[in-house]
Amino acid sequence: QVQAVFPQGALTKKIKVGLQAQPVDPDLTAKLLGRGVAVSPIVTVEPRRRKFHKAITLSMPAPKAHSQGMINQYSGNTPTLRLLCSITGVFRKRSLKGGPSRAQ
């Protein structure tokens, strides 16, 4: 359930845009990183290096760490969320909107 929303004016030329979501095997993640980590799909937007003139919104499911009994090093009951992104070029602002998870 990955979705991209492009507001009017995000692109100035008519191009084909690809959105890919690659699920990550939870058993492989557990073998490599232990049971304390859960990951969402790896998401890519193509073509790369395309400048968006307005921010686009990417929505993807958060990992279901709470259902696996995971505990993290941070205080409180809210799971932490880390966003790893690879962006080429210069950008001004990144914003994360979502549920109760805190992005770092």
N, C-alpha and C positions, 0 to 999 in steps of 0.2 A: 504494500500500500504506500507507494512513493508517488508524490505529486509535485509538479512544478507549475507555478502561476506566474505568467508574464503580464505585467500591467501594460496598458497602452503606452507606447513610447519607449519601452524597454529596449527595443531594437529599431534601428532606423532603416534597415534593409530587410527584404523578405528572404529569409533563409530557412533551411530545414534544421531543426534542433532535435538532438537525440537525448533521451533520458534513460540511463541504465541503472538498474539496481541489482547488485550481486549479493545474495545472501551469504553469510559466513556460518559455517558449520559449528554449532555450539560445542560439540565433542572435541573438535580440533582446537577451538579457543581454550577449552578447559585443559587439554593436554599441554598447550603452549604456555598459558598464563595462569592456570589454576582456576578453581571454582569461584574465585572472587571477582570475575570479570564476565560481563555479557556485552555483546556488540550488536549494533543494528546493521542493516545491509550497507555495503559500500555503494555510494551513489556518485555517478558522474554525469555531467552535462556536456554535451558535444555540440558544436565544435569548441575545442579549448582555445583559449586566448581571445575569445569573442568578448568585446566590451558591451556590457549592458548599460544603457543610459539611465535606467531606473532600476531600483533593486527588484530582484525576482524573489519569490518565496518558494523554498523547498520544504516539503513536509514529508516526514518519514516516521515510522514507529520507533518509539524509545525502547531500549532493551528491557526485557521483563525480569530484571535482576531481583526485584522484591519477591517474585514467586519462587525463586531458587534459594531463598534464605541467605542472600548475600549481605555481608556487613562490610562497611567501608571505614576508613580511618577518620572520617569527619563526624562531628557531633550532630545529634538530631536523628530523626527517623527518615528524613528525606534522602533518597539516593542521590549521588552526584552523577553528573553527566559531563563527559569531555568530548568536545568536537574537534576532530582532526580534519583540517582542510588544506588543500594545495591550490593556491591561487597564483597565477602568473600575472605580472603587471601590477599596477598601482590601484589601490582601492581606498576609499575614504572611511567607510563605516560598515561594520558587521553588526547585525542585531539578531538575537535569538528570542523567539517567542514560543511559549508552550506551556505545558502543565507545571506541576509542582517541582520538577527537577531543576537543579541549578547547573548551569553550564560553566565550565572552566576552560 
